[in-house]
């Protein structure tokens, strides 16, 4: 299974936020933000911080996809 953060990027657009704004609000590193941009795995702590700042649930920022669909 692969992970996709397309929902996160759409949510940022809806909230008129830039990736930099998210990074500053959550305190995540640029490396972690790059991992999100590449649809790589990040810790649940990071996902929880993002959800807290965006006032959403994990399902609102990510989804699991079959590897074959990539």
CHARMM-style PDB file with segment names, atoms N, HN, CA, C and O in Angstrom:
ATOM      1  N   UNK     1       0.841  -1.196   0.000  1.00  0.00      PROA
ATOM      2  CA  UNK     1       0.000   0.000   0.000  1.00  0.00      PROA
ATOM      3  C   UNK     1       0.879   1.250   0.000  1.00  0.00      PROA
ATOM      4  O   UNK     1       1.905   1.319   0.677  1.00  0.00      PROA
ATOM      5  N   UNK     2       0.450   2.204  -0.762  1.00  0.00      PROA
ATOM      6  HN  UNK     2      -0.384   2.148  -1.312  1.00  0.00      PROA
ATOM      7  CA  UNK     2       1.153   3.480  -0.823  1.00  0.00      PROA
ATOM      8  C   UNK     2       0.267   4.553  -0.198  1.00  0.00      PROA
ATOM      9  O   UNK     2      -0.950   4.398  -0.103  1.00  0.00      PROA
ATOM     10  N   UNK     3       0.892   5.626   0.218  1.00  0.00      PROA
ATOM     11  HN  UNK     3       1.881   5.752   0.141  1.00  0.00      PROA
ATOM     12  CA  UNK     3       0.150   6.723   0.840  1.00  0.00      PROA
ATOM     13  C   UNK     3       0.145   7.918  -0.107  1.00  0.00      PROA
ATOM     14  O   UNK     3       1.111   8.147  -0.835  1.00  0.00      PROA
ATOM     15  N   UNK     4      -0.937   8.670  -0.094  1.00  0.00      PROA
ATOM     16  HN  UNK     4      -1.722   8.485   0.497  1.00  0.00      PROA
ATOM     17  CA  UNK     4      -1.050   9.877  -0.909  1.00  0.00      PROA
ATOM     18  C   UNK     4      -1.510  11.035  -0.023  1.00  0.00      PROA
ATOM     19  O   UNK     4      -2.437  10.894   0.775  1.00  0.00      PROA
ATOM     20  N   UNK     5      -0.847  12.174  -0.178  1.00  0.00      PROA
ATOM     21  HN  UNK     5      -0.094  12.288  -0.826  1.00  0.00      PROA
ATOM     22  CA  UNK     5      -1.210  13.367   0.594  1.00  0.00      PROA
ATOM     23  C   UNK     5      -1.882  14.428  -0.280  1.00  0.00      PROA
ATOM     24  O   UNK     5      -1.871  15.611   0.060  1.00  0.00      PROA
ATOM     25  N   UNK     6      -2.461  14.012  -1.396  1.00  0.00      PROA
ATOM     26  HN  UNK     6      -2.470  13.051  -1.673  1.00  0.00      PROA
ATOM     27  CA  UNK     6      -3.144  14.964  -2.275  1.00  0.00      PROA
ATOM     28  C   UNK     6      -4.242  15.721  -1.531  1.00  0.00      PROA
ATOM     29  O   UNK     6      -4.465  16.908  -1.770  1.00  0.00      PROA
ATOM     30  N   UNK     7      -4.923  15.021  -0.627  1.00  0.00      PROA
ATOM     31  HN  UNK     7      -4.742  14.057  -0.433  1.00  0.00      PROA
ATOM     32  CA  UNK     7      -5.985  15.668   0.152  1.00  0.00      PROA
ATOM     33  C   UNK     7      -5.426  16.798   1.006  1.00  0.00      PROA
ATOM     34  O   UNK     7      -6.089  17.818   1.194  1.00  0.00      PROA
ATOM     35  N   UNK     8      -4.221  16.628   1.522  1.00  0.00      PROA
ATOM     36  HN  UNK     8      -3.682  15.800   1.370  1.00  0.00      PROA
ATOM     37  CA  UNK     8      -3.584  17.670   2.332  1.00  0.00      PROA
ATOM     38  C   UNK     8      -3.364  18.914   1.500  1.00  0.00      PROA
ATOM     39  O   UNK     8      -3.683  20.019   1.939  1.00  0.00      PROA
ATOM     40  N   UNK     9      -2.821  18.752   0.300  1.00  0.00      PROA
ATOM     41  HN  UNK     9      -2.562  17.855  -0.057  1.00  0.00      PROA
ATOM     42  CA  UNK     9      -2.529  19.919  -0.546  1.00  0.00      PROA
ATOM     43  C   UNK     9      -3.808  20.629  -0.974  1.00  0.00      PROA
ATOM     44  O   UNK     9      -3.832  21.856  -1.073  1.00  0.00      PROA
ATOM     45  N   UNK    10      -4.877  19.861  -1.230  1.00  0.00      PROA
ATOM     46  HN  UNK    10      -4.857  18.865  -1.149  1.00  0.00      PROA
ATOM     47  CA  UNK    10      -6.166  20.483  -1.555  1.00  0.00      PROA
ATOM     48  C   UNK    10      -6.706  21.265  -0.357  1.00  0.00      PROA
ATOM     49  O   UNK    10      -7.247  22.360  -0.512  1.00  0.00      PROA
ATOM     50  N   UNK    11      -6.553  20.691   0.836  1.00  0.00      PROA
ATOM     51  HN  UNK    11      -6.114  19.802   0.962  1.00  0.00      PROA
ATOM     52  CA  UNK    11      -7.044  21.344   2.048  1.00  0.00      PROA
ATOM     53  C   UNK    11      -6.289  22.651   2.300  1.00  0.00      PROA
ATOM     54  O   UNK    11      -6.884  23.644   2.717  1.00  0.00      PROA
ATOM     55  N   UNK    12      -4.987  22.646   2.046  1.00  0.00      PROA
ATOM     56  HN  UNK    12      -4.504  21.839   1.706  1.00  0.00      PROA
ATOM     57  CA  UNK    12      -4.206  23.877   2.207  1.00  0.00      PROA
ATOM     58  C   UNK    12      -4.709  24.954   1.260  1.00  0.00      PROA
ATOM     59  O   UNK    12      -4.818  26.119   1.642  1.00  0.00      PROA
ATOM     60  N   UNK    13      -5.015  24.572   0.027  1.00  0.00      PROA
ATOM     61  HN  UNK    13      -4.926  23.626  -0.284  1.00  0.00      PROA
ATOM     62  CA  UNK    13      -5.554  25.537  -0.945  1.00  0.00      PROA
ATOM     63  C   UNK    13      -6.885  26.088  -0.449  1.00  0.00      PROA
ATOM     64  O   UNK    13      -7.127  27.294  -0.504  1.00  0.00      PROA
ATOM     65  N   UNK    14      -7.747  25.193   0.036  1.00  0.00      PROA
ATOM     66  HN  UNK    14      -7.550  24.214   0.081  1.00  0.00      PROA
ATOM     67  CA  UNK    14      -9.058  25.616   0.538  1.00  0.00      PROA
ATOM     68  C   UNK    14      -8.932  26.579   1.712  1.00  0.00      PROA
ATOM     69  O   UNK    14      -9.753  27.483   1.871  1.00  0.00      PROA
ATOM     70  N   UNK    15      -7.899  26.383   2.536  1.00  0.00      PROA
ATOM     71  HN  UNK    15      -7.233  25.649   2.407  1.00  0.00      PROA
ATOM     72  CA  UNK    15      -7.701  27.239   3.710  1.00  0.00      PROA
ATOM     73  C   UNK    15      -6.774  28.418   3.409  1.00  0.00      PROA
ATOM     74  O   UNK    15      -6.401  29.171   4.308  1.00  0.00      PROA
ATOM     75  N   UNK    16      -6.406  28.568   2.125  1.00  0.00      PROA
ATOM     76  HN  UNK    16      -6.710  27.956   1.394  1.00  0.00      PROA
ATOM     77  CA  UNK    16      -5.554  29.666   1.685  1.00  0.00      PROA
ATOM     78  C   UNK    16      -4.212  29.671   2.438  1.00  0.00      PROA
ATOM     79  O   UNK    16      -3.711  30.720   2.842  1.00  0.00      PROA
ATOM     80  N   UNK    17      -3.653  28.477   2.611  1.00  0.00      PROA
ATOM     81  HN  UNK    17      -4.060  27.625   2.283  1.00  0.00      PROA
ATOM     82  CA  UNK    17      -2.366  28.329   3.297  1.00  0.00      PROA
ATOM     83  C   UNK    17      -1.320  27.827   2.322  1.00  0.00      PROA
ATOM     84  O   UNK    17      -1.624  27.086   1.388  1.00  0.00      PROA
ATOM     85  N   UNK    18      -0.094  28.238   2.552  1.00  0.00      PROA
ATOM     86  HN  UNK    18       0.152  28.840   3.312  1.00  0.00      PROA
ATOM     87  CA  UNK    18       1.025  27.731   1.768  1.00  0.00      PROA
ATOM     88  C   UNK    18       1.732  26.656   2.584  1.00  0.00      PROA
ATOM     89  O   UNK    18       1.529  26.549   3.794  1.00  0.00      PROA
ATOM     90  N   UNK    19       2.559  25.865   1.916  1.00  0.00      PROA
ATOM     91  HN  UNK    19       2.723  25.952   0.934  1.00  0.00      PROA
ATOM     92  CA  UNK    19       3.313  24.824   2.616  1.00  0.00      PROA
ATOM     93  C   UNK    19       4.176  25.431   3.719  1.00  0.00      PROA
ATOM     94  O   UNK    19       4.334  24.849   4.792  1.00  0.00      PROA
ATOM     95  N   UNK    20       4.722  26.591   3.443  1.00  0.00      PROA
ATOM     96  HN  UNK    20       4.594  27.064   2.571  1.00  0.00      PROA
ATOM     97  CA  UNK    20       5.555  27.277   4.436  1.00  0.00      PROA
ATOM     98  C   UNK    20       4.726  27.634   5.672  1.00  0.00      PROA
ATOM     99  O   UNK    20       5.204  27.507   6.799  1.00  0.00      PROA
ATOM    100  N   UNK    21       3.486  28.079   5.458  1.00  0.00      PROA
ATOM    101  HN  UNK    21       3.099  28.183   4.542  1.00  0.00      PROA
ATOM    102  CA  UNK    21       2.596  28.409   6.581  1.00  0.00      PROA
ATOM    103  C   UNK    21       2.333  27.170   7.438  1.00  0.00      PROA
ATOM    104  O   UNK    21       2.328  27.241   8.667  1.00  0.00      PROA
ATOM    105  N   UNK    22       2.116  26.038   6.771  1.00  0.00      PROA
ATOM    106  HN  UNK    22       2.120  25.981   5.772  1.00  0.00      PROA
ATOM    107  CA  UNK    22       1.882  24.792   7.480  1.00  0.00      PROA
ATOM    108  C   UNK    22       3.110  24.408   8.297  1.00  0.00      PROA
ATOM    109  O   UNK    22       3.000  24.006   9.455  1.00  0.00      PROA
ATOM    110  N   UNK    23       4.268  24.534   7.683  1.00  0.00      PROA
ATOM    111  HN  UNK    23       4.357  24.860   6.741  1.00  0.00      PROA
ATOM    112  CA  UNK    23       5.514  24.186   8.370  1.00  0.00      PROA
ATOM    113  C   UNK    23       5.718  25.042   9.607  1.00  0.00      PROA
ATOM    114  O   UNK    23       6.097  24.532  10.660  1.00  0.00      PROA
ATOM    115  N   UNK    24       5.473  26.317   9.492  1.00  0.00      PROA
ATOM    116  HN  UNK    24       5.165  26.732   8.636  1.00  0.00      PROA
ATOM    117  CA  UNK    24       5.650  27.231  10.625  1.00  0.00      PROA
ATOM    118  C   UNK    24       4.626  26.951  11.730  1.00  0.00      PROA
ATOM    119  O   UNK    24       4.966  26.979  12.913  1.00  0.00      PROA
ATOM    120  N   UNK    25       3.388  26.684  11.350  1.00  0.00      PROA
ATOM    121  HN  UNK    25       3.112  26.661  10.389  1.00  0.00      PROA
ATOM    122  CA  UNK    25       2.323  26.457  12.335  1.00  0.00      PROA
ATOM    123  C   UNK    25       2.491  25.143  13.089  1.00  0.00      PROA
ATOM    124  O   UNK    25       2.135  25.043  14.262  1.00  0.00      PROA
ATOM    125  N   UNK    26       3.034  24.143  12.411  1.00  0.00      PROA
ATOM    126  HN  UNK    26       3.323  24.224  11.457  1.00  0.00      PROA
ATOM    127  CA  UNK    26       3.171  22.826  13.030  1.00  0.00      PROA
ATOM    128  C   UNK    26       4.540  22.599  13.649  1.00  0.00      PROA
ATOM    129  O   UNK    26       4.691  21.765  14.542  1.00  0.00      PROA
ATOM    130  N   UNK    27       5.530  23.334  13.182  1.00  0.00      PROA
ATOM    131  HN  UNK    27       5.408  24.011  12.457  1.00  0.00      PROA
ATOM    132  CA  UNK    27       6.890  23.135  13.678  1.00  0.00      PROA
ATOM    133  C   UNK    27       7.592  21.948  13.030  1.00  0.00      PROA
ATOM    134  O   UNK    27       8.624  21.494  13.525  1.00  0.00      PROA
ATOM    135  N   UNK    28       7.040  21.440  11.921  1.00  0.00      PROA
ATOM    136  HN  UNK    28       6.202  21.810  11.519  1.00  0.00      PROA
ATOM    137  CA  UNK    28       7.696  20.329  11.239  1.00  0.00      PROA
ATOM    138  C   UNK    28       8.879  20.844  10.422  1.00  0.00      PROA
ATOM    139  O   UNK    28       8.930  22.019  10.057  1.00  0.00      PROA
ATOM    140  N   UNK    29       9.809  19.971  10.148  1.00  0.00      PROA
ATOM    141  HN  UNK    29       9.768  19.017  10.445  1.00  0.00      PROA
ATOM    142  CA  UNK    29      11.017  20.361   9.421  1.00  0.00      PROA
ATOM    143  C   UNK    29      10.765  20.422   7.916  1.00  0.00      PROA
ATOM    144  O   UNK    29       9.768  19.903   7.414  1.00  0.00      PROA
ATOM    145  N   UNK    30      11.685  21.065   7.215  1.00  0.00      PROA
ATOM    146  HN  UNK    30      12.495  21.487   7.623  1.00  0.00      PROA
ATOM    147  CA  UNK    30      11.589  21.108   5.756  1.00  0.00      PROA
ATOM    148  C   UNK    30      11.755  19.708   5.170  1.00  0.00      PROA
ATOM    149  O   UNK    30      11.180  19.390   4.129  1.00  0.00      PROA
ATOM    150  N   UNK    31      12.542  18.880   5.842  1.00  0.00      PROA
ATOM    151  HN  UNK    31      13.010  19.138   6.687  1.00  0.00      PROA
ATOM    152  CA  UNK    31      12.728  17.495   5.401  1.00  0.00      PROA
ATOM    153  C   UNK    31      11.415  16.734   5.463  1.00  0.00      PROA
ATOM    154  O   UNK    31      11.078  15.994   4.539  1.00  0.00      PROA
ATOM    155  N   UNK    32      10.678  16.914   6.542  1.00  0.00      PROA
ATOM    156  HN  UNK    32      10.953  17.515   7.292  1.00  0.00      PROA
ATOM    157  CA  UNK    32       9.386  16.242   6.689  1.00  0.00      PROA
ATOM    158  C   UNK    32       8.407  16.752   5.640  1.00  0.00      PROA
ATOM    159  O   UNK    32       7.646  15.971   5.067  1.00  0.00      PROA
ATOM    160  N   UNK    33       8.423  18.042   5.390  1.00  0.00      PROA
ATOM    161  HN  UNK    33       9.041  18.676   5.855  1.00  0.00      PROA
ATOM    162  CA  UNK    33       7.545  18.612   4.372  1.00  0.00      PROA
ATOM    163  C   UNK    33       7.890  18.035   3.000  1.00  0.00      PROA
ATOM    164  O   UNK    33       7.000  17.774   2.191  1.00  0.00      PROA
ATOM    165  N   UNK    34       9.175  17.837   2.742  1.00  0.00      PROA
ATOM    166  HN  UNK    34       9.898  18.049   3.400  1.00  0.00      PROA
ATOM    167  CA  UNK    34       9.600  17.235   1.476  1.00  0.00      PROA
ATOM    168  C   UNK    34       9.103  15.790   1.372  1.00  0.00      PROA
ATOM    169  O   UNK    34       8.695  15.348   0.298  1.00  0.00      PROA
ATOM    170  N   UNK    35       9.138  15.061   2.483  1.00  0.00      PROA
ATOM    171  HN  UNK    35       9.470  15.421   3.356  1.00  0.00      PROA
ATOM    172  CA  UNK    35       8.625  13.684   2.486  1.00  0.00      PROA
ATOM    173  C   UNK    35       7.142  13.667   2.148  1.00  0.00      PROA
ATOM    174  O   UNK    35       6.684  12.816   1.386  1.00  0.00      PROA
ATOM    175  N   UNK    36       6.397  14.602   2.712  1.00  0.00      PROA
ATOM    176  HN  UNK    36       6.769  15.293   3.331  1.00  0.00      PROA
ATOM    177  CA  UNK    36       4.971  14.700   2.415  1.00  0.00      PROA
ATOM    178  C   UNK    36       4.765  14.985   0.931  1.00  0.00      PROA
ATOM    179  O   UNK    36       3.874  14.418   0.298  1.00  0.00      PROA
ATOM    180  N   UNK    37       5.590  15.861   0.390  1.00  0.00      PROA
ATOM    181  HN  UNK    37       6.313  16.322   0.904  1.00  0.00      PROA
ATOM    182  CA  UNK    37       5.496  16.207  -1.033  1.00  0.00      PROA
ATOM    183  C   UNK    37       5.787  15.047  -1.953  1.00  0.00      PROA
ATOM    184  O   UNK    37       5.301  15.005  -3.083  1.00  0.00      PROA
ATOM    185  N   UNK    38       6.589  14.094  -1.468  1.00  0.00      PROA
ATOM    186  HN  UNK    38       6.984  14.128  -0.549  1.00  0.00      PROA
ATOM    187  CA  UNK    38       6.941  12.910  -2.264  1.00  0.00      PROA
ATOM    188  C   UNK    38       6.066  11.704  -1.914  1.00  0.00      PROA
ATOM    189  O   UNK    38       6.343  10.585  -2.348  1.00  0.00      PROA
ATOM    190  N   UNK    39       5.021  11.933  -1.136  1.00  0.00      PROA
ATOM    191  HN  UNK    39       4.796  12.841  -0.784  1.00  0.00      PROA
ATOM    192  CA  UNK    39       4.118  10.864  -0.689  1.00  0.00      PROA
ATOM    193  C   UNK    39       4.866   9.747   0.031  1.00  0.00      PROA
ATOM    194  O   UNK    39       4.572   8.567  -0.158  1.00  0.00      PROA
ATOM    195  N   UNK    40       5.838  10.134   0.860  1.00  0.00      PROA
ATOM    196  HN  UNK    40       6.077  11.093   1.014  1.00  0.00      PROA
ATOM    197  CA  UNK    40       6.575   9.165   1.666  1.00  0.00      PROA
ATOM    198  C   UNK    40       5.946   9.085   3.052  1.00  0.00      PROA
ATOM    199  O   UNK    40       5.198   9.973   3.462  1.00  0.00      PROA
ATOM    200  N   UNK    41       6.259   8.014   3.759  1.00  0.00      PROA
ATOM    201  HN  UNK    41       6.866   7.293   3.426  1.00  0.00      PROA
ATOM    202  CA  UNK    41       5.703   7.820   5.091  1.00  0.00      PROA
ATOM    203  C   UNK    41       6.288   8.812   6.089  1.00  0.00      PROA
ATOM    204  O   UNK    41       7.487   9.090   6.078  1.00  0.00      PROA
ATOM    205  N   UNK    42       5.427   9.338   6.948  1.00  0.00      PROA
ATOM    206  HN  UNK    42       4.453   9.112   6.956  1.00  0.00      PROA
ATOM    207  CA  UNK    42       5.843  10.179   8.069  1.00  0.00      PROA
ATOM    208  C   UNK    42       5.186   9.617   9.325  1.00  0.00      PROA
ATOM    209  O   UNK    42       4.248   8.824   9.241  1.00  0.00      PROA
ATOM    210  N   UNK    43       5.677  10.027  10.475  1.00  0.00      PROA
ATOM    211  HN  UNK    43       6.439  10.671  10.543  1.00  0.00      PROA
ATOM    212  CA  UNK    43       5.154   9.474  11.727  1.00  0.00      PROA
ATOM    213  C   UNK    43       3.735   9.970  12.013  1.00  0.00      PROA
ATOM    214  O   UNK    43       3.295  11.000  11.503  1.00  0.00      PROA
ATOM    215  N   UNK    44       3.050   9.207  12.836  1.00  0.00      PROA
ATOM    216  HN  UNK    44       3.408   8.370  13.250  1.00  0.00      PROA
ATOM    217  CA  UNK    44       1.697   9.601  13.227  1.00  0.00      PROA
ATOM    218  C   UNK    44       1.728  10.877  14.072  1.00  0.00      PROA
ATOM    219  O   UNK    44       0.754  11.629  14.092  1.00  0.00      PROA
ATOM    220  N   UNK    45       2.830  11.121  14.761  1.00  0.00      PROA
ATOM    221  HN  UNK    45       3.622  10.510  14.745  1.00  0.00      PROA
ATOM    222  CA  UNK    45       2.957  12.376  15.521  1.00  0.00      PROA
ATOM    223  C   UNK    45       2.885  13.572  14.592  1.00  0.00      PROA
ATOM    224  O   UNK    45       2.240  14.572  14.907  1.00  0.00      PROA
ATOM    225  N   UNK    46       3.545  13.473  13.450  1.00  0.00      PROA
ATOM    226  HN  UNK    46       4.070  12.661  13.194  1.00  0.00      PROA
ATOM    227  CA  UNK    46       3.531  14.555  12.459  1.00  0.00      PROA
ATOM    228  C   UNK    46       2.115  14.737  11.922  1.00  0.00      PROA
ATOM    229  O   UNK    46       1.621  15.860  11.822  1.00  0.00      PROA
ATOM    230  N   UNK    47       1.472  13.634  11.578  1.00  0.00      PROA
ATOM    231  HN  UNK    47       1.873  12.721  11.659  1.00  0.00      PROA
ATOM    232  CA  UNK    47       0.104  13.714  11.054  1.00  0.00      PROA
ATOM    233  C   UNK    47      -0.836  14.329  12.086  1.00  0.00      PROA
ATOM    234  O   UNK    47      -1.727  15.103  11.734  1.00  0.00      PROA
ATOM    235  N   UNK    48      -0.641  13.987  13.353  1.00  0.00      PROA
ATOM    236  HN  UNK    48       0.083  13.359  13.639  1.00  0.00      PROA
ATOM    237  CA  UNK    48      -1.472  14.543  14.423  1.00  0.00      PROA
ATOM    238  C   UNK    48      -1.271  16.049  14.548  1.00  0.00      PROA
ATOM    239  O   UNK    48      -2.236  16.789  14.741  1.00  0.00      PROA
ATOM    240  N   UNK    49      -0.025  16.509  14.439  1.00  0.00      PROA
ATOM    241  HN  UNK    49       0.759  15.908  14.283  1.00  0.00      PROA
ATOM    242  CA  UNK    49       0.252  17.955  14.507  1.00  0.00      PROA
ATOM    243  C   UNK    49      -0.445  18.685  13.368  1.00  0.00      PROA
ATOM    244  O   UNK    49      -1.041  19.743  13.568  1.00  0.00      PROA
ATOM    245  N   UNK    50      -0.366  18.109  12.168  1.00  0.00      PROA
ATOM    246  HN  UNK    50       0.118  17.249  12.006  1.00  0.00      PROA
ATOM    247  CA  UNK    50      -1.005  18.731  11.003  1.00  0.00      PROA
ATOM    248  C   UNK    50      -2.516  18.789  11.194  1.00  0.00      PROA
ATOM    249  O   UNK    50      -3.144  19.813  10.926  1.00  0.00      PROA
ATOM    250  N   UNK    51      -3.093  17.693  11.656  1.00  0.00      PROA
ATOM    251  HN  UNK    51      -2.583  16.860  11.874  1.00  0.00      PROA
ATOM    252  CA  UNK    51      -4.547  17.650  11.882  1.00  0.00      PROA
ATOM    253  C   UNK    51      -4.982  18.663  12.934  1.00  0.00      PROA
ATOM    254  O   UNK    51      -6.030  19.294  12.800  1.00  0.00      PROA
ATOM    255  N   UNK    52      -4.176  18.816  13.978  1.00  0.00      PROA
ATOM    256  HN  UNK    52      -3.324  18.303  14.087  1.00  0.00      PROA
ATOM    257  CA  UNK    52      -4.513  19.777  15.037  1.00  0.00      PROA
ATOM    258  C   UNK    52      -4.536  21.194  14.480  1.00  0.00      PROA
ATOM    259  O   UNK    52      -5.459  21.958  14.761  1.00  0.00      PROA
ATOM    260  N   UNK    53      -3.523  21.548  13.692  1.00  0.00      PROA
ATOM    261  HN  UNK    53      -2.772  20.928  13.463  1.00  0.00      PROA
ATOM    262  CA  UNK    53      -3.447  22.896  13.122  1.00  0.00      PROA
ATOM    263  C   UNK    53      -4.566  23.145  12.116  1.00  0.00      PROA
ATOM    264  O   UNK    53      -5.156  24.225  12.091  1.00  0.00      PROA
ATOM    265  N   UNK    54      -4.854  22.149  11.292  1.00  0.00      PROA
ATOM    266  HN  UNK    54      -4.374  21.271  11.313  1.00  0.00      PROA
ATOM    267  CA  UNK    54      -5.875  22.315  10.250  1.00  0.00      PROA
ATOM    268  C   UNK    54      -7.284  21.985  10.733  1.00  0.00      PROA
ATOM    269  O   UNK    54      -8.255  22.134   9.991  1.00  0.00      PROA
ATOM    270  N   UNK    55      -7.386  21.530  11.997  1.00  0.00      PROA
ATOM    271  HN  UNK    55      -6.597  21.409  12.600  1.00  0.00      PROA
ATOM    272  CA  UNK    55      -8.673  21.172  12.591  1.00  0.00      PROA
ATOM    273  C   UNK    55      -9.410  20.154  11.716  1.00  0.00      PROA
ATOM    274  O   UNK    55     -10.539  20.376  11.278  1.00  0.00      PROA
ATOM    275  N   UNK    56      -8.733  19.043  11.483  1.00  0.00      PROA
ATOM    276  HN  UNK    56      -7.816  18.862  11.838  1.00  0.00      PROA
ATOM    277  CA  UNK    56      -9.312  18.004  10.640  1.00  0.00      PROA
ATOM    278  C   UNK    56      -8.925  16.628  11.164  1.00  0.00      PROA
ATOM    279  O   UNK    56      -8.259  16.512  12.193  1.00  0.00      PROA
ATOM    280  N   UNK    57      -9.341  15.595  10.457  1.00  0.00      PROA
ATOM    281  HN  UNK    57      -9.881  15.690   9.621  1.00  0.00      PROA
ATOM    282  CA  UNK    57      -9.030  14.213  10.810  1.00  0.00      PROA
ATOM    283  C   UNK    57      -7.974  13.688   9.835  1.00  0.00      PROA
ATOM    284  O   UNK    57      -7.787  14.254   8.758  1.00  0.00      PROA
ATOM    285  N   UNK    58      -7.294  12.619  10.206  1.00  0.00      PROA
ATOM    286  HN  UNK    58      -7.446  12.159  11.081  1.00  0.00      PROA
ATOM    287  CA  UNK    58      -6.240  12.050   9.360  1.00  0.00      PROA
ATOM    288  C   UNK    58      -6.774  11.710   7.970  1.00  0.00      PROA
ATOM    289  O   UNK    58      -6.082  11.912   6.972  1.00  0.00      PROA
ATOM    290  N   UNK    59      -7.981  11.204   7.903  1.00  0.00      PROA
ATOM    291  HN  UNK    59      -8.543  11.040   8.713  1.00  0.00      PROA
ATOM    292  CA  UNK    59      -8.584  10.860   6.615  1.00  0.00      PROA
ATOM    293  C   UNK    59      -8.811  12.059   5.710  1.00  0.00      PROA
ATOM    294  O   UNK    59      -9.012  11.904   4.506  1.00  0.00      PROA
ATOM    295  N   UNK    60      -8.778  13.256   6.288  1.00  0.00      PROA
ATOM    296  HN  UNK    60      -8.614  13.382   7.267  1.00  0.00      PROA
ATOM    297  CA  UNK    60      -8.956  14.477   5.501  1.00  0.00      PROA
ATOM    298  C   UNK    60      -7.662  14.924   4.823  1.00  0.00      PROA
ATOM    299  O   UNK    60      -7.694  15.767   3.927  1.00  0.00      PROA
ATOM    300  N   UNK    61      -6.517  14.364   5.246  1.00  0.00      PROA
ATOM    301  HN  UNK    61      -6.490  13.679   5.974  1.00  0.00      PROA
ATOM    302  CA  UNK    61      -5.239  14.814   4.685  1.00  0.00      PROA
ATOM    303  C   UNK    61      -4.465  13.724   3.948  1.00  0.00      PROA
ATOM    304  O   UNK    61      -3.497  14.020   3.247  1.00  0.00      PROA
ATOM    305  N   UNK    62      -4.881  12.473   4.101  1.00  0.00      PROA
ATOM    306  HN  UNK    62      -5.667  12.233   4.670  1.00  0.00      PROA
ATOM    307  CA  UNK    62      -4.159  11.390   3.432  1.00  0.00      PROA
ATOM    308  C   UNK    62      -5.098  10.265   3.058  1.00  0.00      PROA
ATOM    309  O   UNK    62      -6.204  10.160   3.588  1.00  0.00      PROA
ATOM    310  N   UNK    63      -4.648   9.422   2.138  1.00  0.00      PROA
ATOM    311  HN  UNK    63      -3.750   9.507   1.707  1.00  0.00      PROA
ATOM    312  CA  UNK    63      -5.391   8.226   1.787  1.00  0.00      PROA
ATOM    313  C   UNK    63      -4.420   7.124   1.386  1.00  0.00      PROA
ATOM    314  O   UNK    63      -3.324   7.389   0.891  1.00  0.00      PROA
ATOM    315  N   UNK    64      -4.838   5.900   1.607  1.00  0.00      PROA
ATOM    316  HN  UNK    64      -5.728   5.685   2.009  1.00  0.00      PROA
ATOM    317  CA  UNK    64      -4.040   4.742   1.232  1.00  0.00      PROA
ATOM    318  C   UNK    64      -4.431   4.312  -0.167  1.00  0.00      PROA
ATOM    319  O   UNK    64      -5.614   4.265  -0.503  1.00  0.00      PROA
ATOM    320  N   UNK    65      -3.436   3.997  -0.983  1.00  0.00      PROA
ATOM    321  HN  UNK    65      -2.475   4.035  -0.710  1.00  0.00      PROA
ATOM    322  CA  UNK    65      -3.682   3.599  -2.358  1.00  0.00      PROA
ATOM    323  C   UNK    65      -2.961   2.299  -2.664  1.00  0.00      PROA
ATOM    324  O   UNK    65      -1.928   2.003  -2.064  1.00  0.00      PROA
ATOM    325  N   UNK    66      -3.499   1.524  -3.592  1.00  0.00      PROA
ATOM    326  HN  UNK    66      -4.338   1.764  -4.079  1.00  0.00      PROA
ATOM    327  CA  UNK    66      -2.826   0.317  -4.034  1.00  0.00      PROA
ATOM    328  C   UNK    66      -1.562   0.690  -4.788  1.00  0.00      PROA
ATOM    329  O   UNK    66      -1.570   1.655  -5.553  1.00  0.00      PROA
ATOM    330  N   UNK    67      -0.486  -0.039  -4.596  1.00  0.00      PROA
ATOM    331  HN  UNK    67      -0.480  -0.822  -3.974  1.00  0.00      PROA
ATOM    332  CA  UNK    67       0.771   0.239  -5.287  1.00  0.00      PROA
ATOM    333  C   UNK    67       0.626   0.191  -6.798  1.00  0.00      PROA
ATOM    334  O   UNK    67       1.327   0.907  -7.513  1.00  0.00      PROA
ATOM    335  N   UNK    68      -0.264  -0.634  -7.282  1.00  0.00      PROA
ATOM    336  HN  UNK    68      -0.834  -1.216  -6.701  1.00  0.00      PROA
ATOM    337  CA  UNK    68      -0.455  -0.792  -8.721  1.00  0.00      PROA
ATOM    338  C   UNK    68      -0.977   0.465  -9.399  1.00  0.00      PROA
ATOM    339  O   UNK    68      -0.791   0.635 -10.604  1.00  0.00      PROA
ATOM    340  N   UNK    69      -1.628   1.351  -8.647  1.00  0.00      PROA
ATOM    341  HN  UNK    69      -1.779   1.213  -7.668  1.00  0.00      PROA
ATOM    342  CA  UNK    69      -2.217   2.557  -9.236  1.00  0.00      PROA
ATOM    343  C   UNK    69      -1.213   3.677  -9.442  1.00  0.00      PROA
ATOM    344  O   UNK    69      -1.562   4.718  -9.999  1.00  0.00      PROA
ATOM    345  N   UNK    70       0.016   3.488  -9.008  1.00  0.00      PROA
ATOM    346  HN  UNK    70       0.299   2.643  -8.556  1.00  0.00      PROA
ATOM    347  CA  UNK    70       1.018   4.543  -9.142  1.00  0.00      PROA
ATOM    348  C   UNK    70       1.559   4.627 -10.552  1.00  0.00      PROA
ATOM    349  OT1 UNK    70       2.414   5.465 -10.836  1.00  0.00      PROA
TER     350      UNK     70
END
